[in-house]
Amino acid sequence: MDISDLKEILRILEAQDITEFELEQDGVKLRVCRSSGAGAVAAVTSHLVPAAPATTAPPGAPPSPATEAAAPGEPPSNGTLVKSPIVGTFYRAPDPNSPPFVSVGDRVKVGQVLCIIEAMKLMNEIEAEVAGEVLKVHPENGQPVQYGDPLFTVRPA
């Protein structure tokens, strides 16, 4: 499921005034709930969900290159943003007594665990989608994160 599929689903749900929808496909679970009069809120959960670009454009509008290049309020850099695929609590280590999965300056490989996001008492490992060097860790340990929030900036190798 890519961002265009998600936008199409949200457009249909809004047009039909559907307030709750759930879909599971290829290991990705999508649940959309909205209250009457409010915009749609999507939660995607999976261990291998690719981070989709966050957009501020209305559903159905094509994302602008500037929106995809940098998070709001953040200047574009030579790194790739790893964004949160789910809403939850960000943890840098598997437990409070363990060292962080990665730190600034570490080299990471594709598939390497970068962090954990706890959502509804489930621990979801977030893996690197690109090999390279960690340039920045955006949230603080224990901080809540939203879908699309930047987690790490990685300079591709």
Protein Blocks (a to p, Z undefined) as FASTA:
>chain_A
ZZklmmmmmmmmmmnopabdcddeehiacdddddehiacddddddfklccddddfbdehi
acdfklmmpcehiacdfbdcdddfbdcdddfbfbfkbccfbdehiacdehiafbdcdeeh
iacddddfbgcddfbdfbdehiacdehiafbdcddZZ
